[in-house]
Amino acid sequence: MKRGCPNGVGGRRGFTLIELLVVMSIIGIMLSFTANRHSMVFERSRDAAVMIELGHVRNAVHQFTLETGGRFPQSLEDLVPKFLNRKVERWQGARGSGMFGYDPEAGRVALFGPEGAGPSNALDAKGRVYGDY
């Protein structure tokens, strides 16, 4: 009498442990490639958000100077309409690189480092300095 699987396959009933480990490792390698690309997309979108936010603040400074006859605001809080009755928040960059710095004499807005001294030297995903935005 012959013993084995009832369906006549032979002695194999499933996958071996080695086969499962090989398949799992291949799936893991494929996922690591997609995860790396996914994180780069997020970094680029955060960098774009930094550029857009700085552009909005610069536009607000420009609008203020047009409305006040060429006078720059003394601080970023001057840009908030009076009816909102709140202060401008300390905004952190995409990598937590600092906050907005504002020069009231020149009307220049820049992203400053966390210590607040000078423009930020942190780099974005494309290698540009945040302080240069």
Buried (B, 14 or more C-beta within 10 A) or exposed (E): EEEEEEEEEEEEEEEEEEEEEEEEEEEEEEEEEEEEEEEEEEBBEBBEEBBEBBEEBBEBBEEBBEEEEEEBBEEBEBBBEEEEEEEBEEBBBBBEBBBBBBEBEEBEBBBBBEEEEEBBEBEBBEEEBBBEB
